[in-house]
Amino acid sequence: MDFESQQRADIVANRDALPMLDHIFQAWHYNHDYLGARASRQAIDLPGLYPQLSVKELAEIVKQVNSLWSEAYHYGDLAYLGEPHEQLFQRMREHHPGFSDPTYQAVLRRGYFEAR
């Protein structure tokens, strides 16, 4: 199994090990970061993983995920300008509540990459 396929399998297997919002963030991130360049890869089926959610509920969660991810550059830029990480995490918690610190860290890592 190649790296991306193993990563996909790990994300799917971790469905119950993470809070739902963080797990959907991971799956969404996998689908968008890896599938953009390699469309032949199998996407993670979010409705299949979360059949208890209505289409509207899942769309709202994906909207929250996308909103947080779309601000990665902003948080990375603030970090480069010297804002302490704890203040950045607090900003993310206030503007994008419900995620855990590892998710906020993933956003900040992406922000560092985008803002460099």
N, C-alpha and C positions, 0 to 999 in steps of 0.2 A: 504494500500500500504506500503511495507517495505521501509526502508531507501534508499537502492540502487535503487529501482524502482522509488522512488520519485526524487532522485538525477538525474537519467537518464531523467525523464520527465522534470525537471527544465532546464537541459542543452538543451534539444531539444527546449523547449519553448523560451529560451533566444537567439535563433539564430539571431534575428534582433536587439537585445539589445546590442550586443558586436561587436567590430570589427571582421571581418571574421577570421583573423589569430588567435586571442585570442579564438574565439569560437571553431575553429577547434582544437586548443590546448586542450581546456576543454574536447571536445568529444573524442579526441584521448587518453587523459589521463584517462578518464572514461573507455574506451574500454580496455586499457592495464593494468591499475591498478586493476580493479575489475574483468575483465573477465579472467585474468590469473589464479586466484585461484578459480573462480566460473564460469566455462564455460557455465553453464546452463542459465546465465543471457543473456538478449537480448542486443546485441551490438547496438551502435548508428550507423545508416547507413549514413555515410558521403556523398556518392554520391547521396543519396536520399535527404539529406538536402541542398546540393549544386548542383542541376542539371545544373546550368549555367556554371559550371566548367567542362572542359574536363578531361578525366582520367589522362592525362599528367599533367595538371595544378594542380589537386588535389594531385597527387603523389608528385609533387614538394613542395607543401605546407606541406604535411605530412613529407617529408624529412627535411624541415626546423624545424618543431616541434620536430621531433625525434633527430635532431642534438642538439637543445637547451637542451632537456630533458636528453640526454646522457652525458651532461657535468655538471649535477647537483652535482655530487660528487666533481668535481674540484672546483666549486664555494663554496660549503660548506666547503671544506678543507681550501680554502683561507680565508674564514670567521673565522674559528677556529684559523688560524694563525694570525688573527688580522686585516685583510684588512677591511676597513670601508665599510659598505653596499653601500653607494653611489658610491664608486669606483667599487664595484662588479657589480652594476646595469649598470654603464657606460661601463664596459667590455662586459656585455651581450648585451647592445645596439649596441656596435661596432661590435661584432662578430655574433650577431643574431638580426639584425634590424627588426623593424616592429611590435614587440609585445608591449603590454602595461605593466606598472609597476606591476599590480596584477599578470600577468603571470610570470614576472621575480621573484616576491616574492614567487610564488608557486615553482619555480625551486630552489630558495635558501632554502626554507623550506625542500624540498626533499634532497637537498645537505647537510643540517645540519643533517638530519636523516641518510643519507648514510655514512657521514664522522665521525660520532660519534664513 
